[in-house]
Structures are given as structure tokens and as C-alpha cells.
Amino acid sequence: MNSYIEILRPANAIMASIAVLLMAIISHTYNMEIALGALAVCIATGAGNTINDYYDYEIDKVNKPDRPIPSGRISLKNALHYSLILFTIATI
């Protein structure tokens, strides 16, 4: 899997989007705004996971060394920039 996809933790991001879609089903409301909201939640969750890995770098070196940052597949600088870009996209 591509490291920039892996750091998003896609399963977590998709589960967050499903929560938005379930809200739409429960409220009997579905439109393009709901779909875009679910996409924004997915992107924001991925951004949050990325910034979490950025700040937990030292801990992850010991506990989760195979993750993209501690394994050296993504630099700290790139992870920070990536999360900021994703947060920006999610808010637009």
C-alpha cells in the first residue's frame, strides 16, 4: 500500500464517513451536501490520523515501527505538510 494512503488509516476514515451516511439515512435526508460532508469527514479523519502520527513519532518508533513515519517512508516534514493540506481540503 502507498505510504501516503496507509498513514491516513483508510478503515478509520471510512468508518467516520459511514457515521455521516447513517445520520442521513436515519434523518431520511440525502443530497449532494451529505455526500460532500461524508467525504470531508473522511479527509479530515485521515488528516487527524496523520498529525497524530507526526506528534507520536517517538512513541511509534518503539511501539509501531512499521508505520510510515518511524519506518522512514514519510519524513516528519512531509507528514506535517500532508496533514495541513488535507485539513485545508476538508474545510473547503
Secondary structure as UniProt FT lines:
FT   HELIX           3..6
FT   TURN            7..8
FT   HELIX           10..26
FT   TURN            27..28
FT   HELIX           32..55
FT   HELIX           57..63
FT   TURN            65..66
FT   TURN            68..72
FT   HELIX           76..91
//
